[in-house]
Amino acid sequence: MTKQTLGSDYTSTIQTLTQVAMDDSASNRELKDNPQTQLLICSSLKLYNFDEVTKLYQKGKIKRGFDIRSCDGLFITPRDELYLVEFKNRSLIFQDKKEEALEEMELLEKAQSSLLALSDLLQMDIRILRSKITYILVYNPNKNNGSTVLRGQTMFRGLKAKLNKVSVKAAYVYSDEDFEKNDLAKWTKWSTP
């Protein structure tokens, strides 16, 4: 089977995993200003910066002022399995149930918008696409009271259940170390986009 790609229009969106995992608060400027800024993942593995993919995709298709919210990264395996990855290099421990619900809603919106954009980009029926997509949320335990079991929180159990039910074949919540052990190790064996 040939590896699925997004086509030549999107080659400019291929970046290292380190770049894709860097959120807006950890921009290059911040890294220069503060060398102690902690990167979530350090890897030269190449994947699509899906935020950049959706920016290119929506040009000419979507009215100004409306931006598609998307997952951070897209990795495609040689067997055409798709991984949508969201990186959170900040605290995800909420004192308020309303804040927690808003975060869950934002994560669901990003996953579902990414799925719809990807369906159009790949010209693939959404039912087929859903059977190929795995969603992964990667968080920084050092910014979450050192918790490596954040995935057990109510919000993340609910998020995983909702994503598994309507959007993707599987959903996982990993600390950065768990992600490196479980998925990054596999991905580095495969070719890059």
Backbone torsions as a table, in degrees:
resi	resn	phi	psi	omega
1	MET	NA	135.4	176.5
2	THR	-80.2	147.2	-178.9
3	LYS	-73.3	128.1	177.2
4	GLN	-66.7	138.4	173.5
5	THR	-132.0	171.7	177.2
6	LEU	-89.7	-2.7	177.9
7	GLY	95.1	170.5	-173.6
8	SER	-67.1	-22.8	178.3
9	ASP	-64.2	-17.6	-173.4
10	TYR	-116.1	9.5	179.6
11	THR	-63.9	-27.7	179.2
12	SER	-68.2	-12.9	-178.6
13	THR	-92.5	-0.7	178.7
14	ILE	-78.8	125.4	-177.8
15	GLN	-138.3	173.9	174.9
16	THR	-74.8	157.7	177.6
17	LEU	-60.3	-36.3	177.5
18	THR	-59.3	-44.9	179.9
19	GLN	-65.4	-43.1	-178.4
20	VAL	-66.8	-36.7	-177.7
21	ALA	-74.7	-14.5	-178.6
22	MET	-75.9	117.0	178.9
23	ASP	-82.0	173.9	-176.9
24	ASP	-58.5	-32.3	-178.8
25	SER	-74.7	-15.0	178.4
26	ALA	-114.2	51.7	-177.8
27	SER	-69.7	170.4	178.1
28	ASN	-57.7	-37.6	179.0
29	ARG	-59.0	-44.3	-179.1
30	GLU	-65.0	-37.7	179.3
31	LEU	-64.0	-39.0	178.3
32	LYS	-68.6	-41.7	-178.3
33	ASP	-71.2	-33.0	-175.0
34	ASN	-137.8	91.9	-177.7
35	PRO	-62.7	-12.6	179.3
36	GLN	-82.6	-4.9	178.3
37	THR	-56.1	128.1	-176.0
38	GLN	-87.5	121.3	173.7
39	LEU	-77.7	142.7	-179.5
40	LEU	-73.0	-45.2	-178.3
41	ILE	-136.5	136.7	173.8
42	CYS	-117.0	106.2	-179.4
43	SER	-158.0	142.0	177.7
44	SER	-91.8	4.4	176.4
45	LEU	-55.5	138.0	-178.4
46	LYS	-98.1	138.9	174.5
47	LEU	-154.0	174.1	178.5
48	TYR	-80.0	133.7	168.8
49	ASN	-80.4	100.2	-171.1
50	PHE	-71.0	-23.4	172.1
51	ASP	-61.1	-43.0	179.2
52	GLU	-70.9	-36.4	176.8
53	VAL	-59.2	-47.3	-177.3
54	THR	-69.0	-30.1	175.2
55	LYS	-62.8	-45.3	178.0
56	LEU	-66.7	-42.2	-177.9
57	TYR	-60.2	-42.9	-173.5
58	GLN	-78.4	-12.6	177.2
59	LYS	-60.0	124.0	178.4
60	GLY	80.7	-9.1	-179.3
61	LYS	-107.6	-27.3	-172.5
62	ILE	-124.6	141.3	-179.2
63	LYS	-60.6	147.6	176.1
64	ARG	-57.1	146.9	177.7
65	GLY	91.2	-10.6	177.5
66	PHE	-116.3	116.6	179.7
67	ASP	-109.2	137.5	174.6
68	ILE	-73.0	129.9	174.2
69	ARG	-89.8	131.1	-174.4
70	SER	-137.9	166.3	172.8
71	CYS	-68.1	162.4	-175.8
72	ASP	-74.3	-42.5	-173.0
73	GLY	-135.2	157.3	174.7
74	LEU	-133.5	122.5	174.9
75	PHE	-117.0	133.5	179.9
76	ILE	-117.2	124.0	-179.3
77	THR	-81.3	166.5	176.8
78	PRO	-62.4	-19.4	177.6
79	ARG	-95.1	17.7	178.8
80	ASP	61.7	28.8	170.1
81	GLU	-84.2	140.3	-175.7
82	LEU	-114.1	134.2	177.9
83	TYR	-120.4	116.3	171.2
84	LEU	-94.2	127.6	-174.5
85	VAL	-123.1	133.3	175.0
86	GLU	-116.9	126.7	180.0
87	PHE	-106.4	133.0	177.3
88	LYS	-127.2	102.0	-178.9
89	ASN	-100.8	47.6	-179.7
90	ARG	-151.7	174.4	-179.8
91	SER	-67.8	136.5	175.3
92	LEU	-120.3	21.8	177.0
93	ILE	-99.1	118.9	-174.3
94	PHE	-111.6	139.0	177.1
95	GLN	-84.2	-25.0	-172.0
96	ASP	-112.9	131.3	179.4
97	LYS	-63.2	-31.3	179.6
98	LYS	-66.0	-44.3	177.1
99	GLU	-59.7	-43.6	180.0
100	GLU	-62.4	-42.7	179.4
101	ALA	-65.1	-38.6	177.9
102	LEU	-64.8	-41.1	177.8
103	GLU	-63.1	-44.3	179.0
104	GLU	-61.9	-43.0	179.6
105	MET	-63.0	-40.6	178.8
106	GLU	-64.1	-43.0	179.4
107	LEU	-64.8	-40.7	177.3
108	LEU	-64.0	-43.5	179.5
109	GLU	-60.8	-44.3	179.1
110	LYS	-61.5	-44.2	-179.6
111	ALA	-64.5	-45.7	-177.5
112	GLN	-70.3	-38.7	176.1
113	SER	-64.7	-39.1	177.5
114	SER	-62.4	-41.9	179.4
115	LEU	-61.7	-45.5	-179.6
116	LEU	-65.1	-44.7	178.8
117	ALA	-62.8	-42.2	-179.1
118	LEU	-65.5	-38.2	176.9
119	SER	-58.8	-43.0	178.9
120	ASP	-70.9	-44.7	-179.3
121	LEU	-60.0	-42.1	-177.6
122	LEU	-89.7	-5.1	-176.0
123	GLN	50.1	53.7	-176.5
124	MET	-124.7	135.1	176.4
125	ASP	-53.8	135.4	-174.1
126	ILE	-61.6	-32.9	178.8
127	ARG	-66.0	-39.3	177.8
128	ILE	-69.6	-44.8	-179.3
129	LEU	-58.9	-43.6	-179.7
130	ARG	-57.7	-32.5	-178.7
131	SER	-75.7	-8.2	-178.4
132	LYS	-107.7	-10.1	-171.1
133	ILE	-100.5	132.9	170.2
134	THR	-114.6	134.0	179.0
135	TYR	-104.2	133.5	178.9
136	ILE	-131.1	127.0	172.4
137	LEU	-105.0	123.0	-179.4
138	VAL	-113.3	127.0	-178.8
139	TYR	-124.6	165.1	-179.4
140	ASN	-99.7	109.5	-178.9
141	PRO	-65.0	-26.1	179.6
142	ASN	-67.6	-21.2	177.8
143	LYS	-101.0	10.6	-179.3
144	ASN	-132.6	50.4	180.0
145	ASN	56.0	31.2	178.1
146	GLY	72.0	11.2	-174.6
147	SER	-75.4	122.4	172.8
148	THR	-98.2	2.0	-179.7
149	VAL	-116.8	29.1	178.2
150	LEU	-56.7	-31.4	-177.8
151	ARG	-60.0	-15.4	178.8
152	GLY	-83.0	-8.4	179.3
153	GLN	-61.8	150.8	-178.5
154	THR	-52.3	-46.2	-177.7
155	MET	-57.3	-43.4	-175.4
156	PHE	-75.1	-32.1	173.6
157	ARG	-64.5	-42.4	178.6
158	GLY	-65.8	-42.5	179.0
159	LEU	-60.6	-48.8	-180.0
160	LYS	-60.4	-43.5	-179.2
161	ALA	-62.9	-43.9	-179.8
162	LYS	-66.4	-43.3	179.3
163	LEU	-65.0	-42.6	179.1
164	ASN	-64.6	-31.9	-177.1
165	LYS	-75.5	-41.9	-171.0
166	VAL	-120.0	-16.9	-168.1
167	SER	-120.9	-41.3	-169.5
168	VAL	-137.2	165.8	179.0
169	LYS	-76.8	-27.8	178.9
170	ALA	-155.2	150.1	177.3
171	ALA	-136.6	137.3	-178.2
172	TYR	-133.5	148.8	172.6
173	VAL	-120.5	118.9	-175.9
174	TYR	-126.5	146.5	163.8
175	SER	-71.7	165.4	179.5
176	ASP	-57.7	-39.8	-179.7
177	GLU	-67.2	-41.7	177.5
178	ASP	-63.4	-40.0	178.0
179	PHE	-61.2	-45.2	179.9
180	GLU	-61.5	-39.1	-179.9
181	LYS	-74.2	-42.4	-171.7
182	ASN	-84.7	-44.3	-174.0
183	ASP	-113.6	-45.7	-177.2
184	LEU	-58.7	-37.8	178.7
185	ALA	-60.9	-40.9	177.4
186	LYS	-68.5	-44.2	-174.2
187	TRP	-63.6	-36.2	-177.5
188	THR	-67.0	-19.6	176.9
189	LYS	-76.7	-22.3	-177.5
190	TRP	-93.4	164.2	177.6
191	SER	-70.4	162.6	-178.5
192	THR	-93.2	167.2	-177.5
193	PRO	-61.1	NA	NA
